[in-house]
Amino acid sequence: MSGKSTRQERVPAPPDGGYGWGVLIASFFIGFIIDGCMYSFGIVLPDIKDNFKETQEKINLLSSLNTGFLFCSGPIVAGLTNQLGIRPVVMGGAIVTALCYVVSSYSPSIYLVMLSYGVIGGISTGCTYISSLIIVAQYFDRLQGVATGVTMAGSGVGAYAFAKFSQILIESFGWKETLIILGSIILQCCLLGALLRPVPTKPKPKIYEQNLVEEVHTFSGSVLSLNEVRNIQKKKGTGSLIISILKEMGNVSLLGKNIGLLFITLSNFFIFSGYFIPFLFIPIRAKQLDIADSSFILGLIGLVNIPSRLGFGFLADARLISPINLNTLCVIMACGSLWSYSFLNTYNLQLLFAVWFGTAIGGLNCVTTPYLKDIVGMENFSNAMGIINLFRGVGCFLGPFLGGIISEKFSVVASFVYSATMFSFGLIFAFLVSFGIRFGLFRTASYKAANTNEI
């Protein structure tokens, strides 16, 4: 009893530097590798389709399952890191993900690839990637914004670098050997994970806030509440721990109590139903247009993400424009790029789309946390983010699959029209939330505008 009490009296002591910089560099390269492989997977899909002679919608399920399970893995990751620690979860996730890539290359059936790369690989990728973000938040407090920004830059740089790299591998070796090589690169995250030693702790001060919530931005804007991990240590056993977190994060009753959250959740569902369509179909469309270097188009989307996240993040922090209005602006930009895609039939115009769309989704991903705080307040923030991620994951499941059906029955361009339509539905609900917050219709009791002069 006394040992348990003593353990609960110690809290993380973020050094805001020191060994934290080593942790930051390791996390940067983990994001570089993990997101680089994930965002460039669309380059590999056409060869997988030709090998198994399957329809486009079935091939797209590979990305649907992988990203969907990645989004939904947050509660599981929280439970595992609490029981085992961050270092073994990152290393174990990297080993499993690497094995999933290798197993997929030898799979005789597309269904086995769905299981290995889609389901198991999605969860194991979340274990590595999300855990690496958690420890950055633990090592940095005062400089957490800067640290998170540097970490997220790894995702953009990785998306740019791996797109071209994957194209070279495909042309030189084929898709099977490409997956094996990518798996061996992902295995390096195991070595990087070994550098993520636990953060120092200190005795809990009397004024320590039990309900302090620290957020970590992921590639798509999802957040894992570290407060949830710390406050459930009274639970015993991994099973009961995960069940506890799943109940909290899967509690959707808040949707019935807050119409603003309901509308922004529906907006996210529609947006993420169309989010990954460009990443999957740009290589196919480029081939139709006789564009040889489709990898650079995909890579440019990731590269543009970096300044976009930093710029929109600065605007959100400065409150010159409210975060929810920034979100609506980004959705408008994405809609414009997608609706115009059918007219962009040259290489230079495809690059223009990459810059336009990449800027929009970069902004979308960095304003999720501040606008959710405005809508539900800090008290319900963790639950609200769990709901958002759940619906994003469902959107990721359905979107590429439906896009594949549409491309088979109509054309590749029609799949971009589908994506534009989904973003347009998302825009309607985003606009309703912007309107509601602007005129005080959706504000909760805990909502406090940081700047009454914001737009």
N, C-alpha and C positions, 0 to 999 in steps of 0.2 A: 504493500500500500504506500509506504513512504517512498519506495523507489519510483513508483508511478508518479507520485506527486512531484518528486524532484525532477523527473524528466519533463513534466509539463511546465515547470517553472523556467525552462530555458527556451530562448527564442533565437532565431537567426540574427546574426550581427553582420549586415552587409558591409564589406570593407570599402566599397566604391573605388576599387583600384587594386593594387597589389596583385595577388594571384588571380584576381577577377579578370584582369586583362587577358591572361592565358585562357581562362574559361571562355571569354568573349570570342577570342580568335578560333578556338575549337568549335564553338557553336556556329560561328560564321561559316566555317568549311562544312559542317554538317548540313546546314541549310543549302549551301552551294551544291553539294552532292545530291541530297534527297530531292529538293525541288527541281534541280537540273534534270535528273532522270525522269521525274514525273511529268514535267511540262513538255519534255521532248519526246514522250512516248508516242505521240501522234505520228511521228516520222516512221516509227517501227510498224504501226498498225497495218498499212497497206500490204506489206510483205507477209504479215501474219495472215491476213485475209486471203491472199493468193495461195499460201501454203495449205490452209485448211479448207479453202473453197467455200467459205461461209458468207452469209449476207452481212451487209454493213452494220445493221442494227445489232446483230449478235457479236460482231467484233467490237463494236463500241461499248458493249457491256463490260469489257475488260477495264476500260477507264472509268466507267460508271461505278462499278463495284469498288475499285481501288480508292477513288476519291470519296465515295460515299462512306465507306468504312473508316477512312481516315478522319472524316469529319465527326463520325459518331464514336471514335475511340477515346475521346477526351476523358470521360468518366473512368474507363478501364485504366488508362494511363495514370490518372490520379491515384487510384487504388494501388496499383503496382508500385509506383514511386514511393508511396507512403509506407508500404510494407517492406520493400526491398532496397529502396534508395534510388537515386537518379542514375548513378553510374552503371549499375548492372542492368537497368531497364534500357538505357541507351545502347549499351553493348549487346545485350541479348536481342533487342529489336533489329539492330544492324545485321547480326548473324542470320536471323530468321528471314529478313528481307532479301539478303544476298542469296540465301538458299532458294527462296521463292523464284527469283530471277533464273537461277540455274535450272531448277526443276521445270519451270515453264518452257525452257528451251528444248527439253527432252520429252515434253508431254505429247502423247500421241493423239490427244483429244482436246478440242477447244474448251470443253467443260472442265478439264483438269487445269487448264491455264486460268480459267475464271476462278477456280478455287484457290490455286496457289498464288497467282499474282493479284487477283481481285480481292478476295475475302481475307485470306491470311496475310498477304502482302500489304493490304490497306491498313490492317490493325497494327502490324509490326512496324510499318512506316510511321504511324502515329506515335508508337512507343519511343522511337528514336528522335523524331523531329520535335514533338511537343515537349518531351522531357528535357531536351537541350534548351528550350526556351524558358522552362521553369527555372532552371538553375541560374540563368542569366538574371532573372528577376530577383533571385535570392542573393546574388552577389552584388547587385547594384540597387541602391535606394534613391539617393539624391540624383544620380546620373542614369537612372533607369530608362528615361526617354532616349538618351543618346545611345545607351547600350543596346536597347531594343532596335533602334534604327539601324545600327551597324550590323546587328545580327540579321535583320530582314534584308539588308542589302545583299547578303550572300545568296538569297533566293533569286533575286533579279539577275545577278551576275551568272549564277548557275544556269538559269533558264536560257540566257544568251549563249553561254559557252557550250552547253551540252547539246543544243539544237544542231549546231554545225558539226560537233564531234560525232553525234549519233548518225548524221547523214553520211559522214566519211566512213564510219564503221559498217553501215548498211551496204554501201557501194563496194567496200573492200572485202567484206567477209560474209554478209548475209545476216538475217535477223536472229538466227539462233546463236551464232557466235557473238553478235552484238549484245544480246541479253546476258551471256556469260561474262563478257567484259564489263558491262555495266554492273553486274552483280559483284564482281571482284572489286570494283571501285567503291560500291556501297559498303563492302566489308571494311574499308578503311575507316568508316565511321566508328567501328569497334575500337580502333586505336585512338581516335579522337575522343571517344567516350571515356576512355581510361584516364584522360586528363581532367575529367569533370569531378574532382574530389568534393566532398560535402562542404558546404559553407560553414565558417566558424559560428559558434553560438555564444550567447551571453545570458546571465540571469535575467529573467523577465522583470522589467521595471514596473513599479506600481501603477504607472500611468499608461501601461501598454494597452492599446485598444484591441479587444478581442475580435471585433468585427471589421478590422482593417482589411480591405480587399486590395490585392495587388494583381494587376492584369498583365497578360503576356499576349502580344499580337502574333498571330500565325499568318501564313501566306494568304489566306483568304479572309483574314480579319477575325478569326475565332479567338476566344479568350478562355483561359483556364484559371479558375479562382484558386489561388494558393491557400486562401483562408479555409476553403473546404478541406484541403488536404491536411491542414494542421489541426483543425478542430474535430476531426473524426478519429483521432488516435485512441480514443476510448474503446473503439470497436476492436474486436479480436478476430483475427483470421481474415485472409484475403477475400473469401467468399462473402462474408457479412459486410466487409468494407465496401466491396464493389456494389453489392445490392443497395447499400445505404446511399452511395453516390448516385447510382442509376435512378433511385426513387426521387432524389432531390432534383437532378438535372432533367429528368423526364417528366417532372410535374408540370403539366400544361394548364393547370387551373388558373394561372395568372392571366392567360389569354382572355378568359371570361370576365376578368376584373379590370382590365386595362385595354380599351379599344385601340389606343395608340400602338401598344405592343402587338395586338392582333394584326393591325394593318401593316406594320413594318415587317412582321414575320411573314405575312403573305407576300409582301414585296420581295423579301429575300428568297422565298421559295421559287417564285417565278424567275427572278434574276439568275439564280443558280441552276435553274432548268435550262437556261441558254448560255451559261457562263463558259462552259468548256467546248462548245461547238466550234469556235474558231480554231482552237488548238488541235482539234481532231480533223477538221476538214480543209484547213489552209493548204496542207501538203497535197491533198487530192485535187483541189481547185488549181493550184499552181501547176500541177502536171497537165491538167486540161488546157491551161493557157501557155504551155510550153515554157514555163519558168523553171529553170534548172535549180536555182538556189532558194528553194522554199524554206530551208533551215534558217536562213538569215532573217526571213520575215517573222518566223516564230521567235527567234532569239531577240529580235528588236522589241517585241512586246514585253519580254522580261526585262530588257535593259531600260526601257522607258519607265517601267514600274518604279525604279529606284528614285529618280527625282520627283516623280509624281507623289509617291508616298510621303517623302520629306516635305514637299510643298503643301499638300493638303493637310498633313499633320500639323504643320506650322499654323495654317489658317484656322484649324480646329482649336488649337491651343490658345491662339490669340483672340478667339471669339469675335473676330471681325465679321464673320458670317457664321451663323449657327451650324453646328455639325449636321443636323438633319437636313438643312438646306444645301450644304455641301454634298451630302449624299444624293439628294435629288438632282443637283447639277451634274454629278458624275453619271447618274442613270440617263439623263438627257443626252450627254455626250456619247455614251455607249449606244443608245438607241440610234442616234444620228449616224454613227459609224456603221452599224449593222444594216440599217435600212439602205444605206448607200452602197453596200458591198457589191451588189449585182452589177453596178456600173464601173467598178474598179478592175479593169481588164488588162492592165499593164503592170510591169514589175514595179515601177515607181509609185503607181497608185496603190499597189498592195503594201508598199512600205509606208505610204501615208496612212493607210488603214491601221497598220501595226502601231504607229505612233499615237494615233487618235484613240484607238481602242485600249492600248496599253496605259495611256494617261488616265482614261476613265476608270478602269478596273483597279489601278493603283490607288486612286482616291477612294473608291468604294471600300477597299480593304483596310484603310487606315482610320476611317471615321466611325466604325461600328461601335467601338467602346464609348466615345463621348456622346453619341446620340442616344445610346441605350441608357446611359446615366441620366440624360435629360428626360427620357420617357418614363422610366420606372424608378429612378433614384437608386442610391447605393444599397438600400436594404434588400431590394429584389433583383439586384444586378446579376448575381451569379445564376439564379434560376432563369432569368430572361435570356442570358447568353446561351445557356443549355438548350432552351427552346429554339432559339435562332439557329444554332448549329444542327439541331435535329432536323429542322425543316430544310436547311441548306443541304444536308446529307441526302434527304429524300429527293430534293431537286436534282442533285448530282446523279442519283440512281436513274431517274426517269429521263432527264434531258438528253444525254448522248444516245440512249436507246431509241427514243422517239425521233431524234434527229437522223439516226441511221435508217429508220423505216421511211422517213420522208425523202431522204436522198436516194433510196432504192426505187421508190415509186415515182418520184418526180425528177429531181436533179440535185446536185451538190449545192447550187445557189439557193434552192428551196429550203435547204437546211439552215442557211443563214437567215432566210425570211422567218423561219420558225424561231430562231434565236432572237431576232429582232422583235417578234411578236411577244415572246416571253418577257423580254426586257420592257416592252411597252406596258404589259400588264403590271409588271413591277413598278413602273413609273407612276401609274395611276394611284397605286396604294402609297407610294412614297410621297407623292404630291398631297394626298389626303392627310398624311401625318404632318408634313410641313405646314399645311394650312391649319391643322388642328392645334399644333404647338404655337404657331404664330398668334393665334387668337385665343389661346388658353383653354382649348377644349380637351386636350389630352394630358395636361399636367397633373402629376400626382402630388400628394402632400409633401413629398421629399424633394420635389423638383425646385431648384433654385437657379435662376439664370445668372451666369457669371458676369454678364455685361448686358444691361438693358438696352444698349445702343446697337446690339448685334442685329444683323439682317435675318 
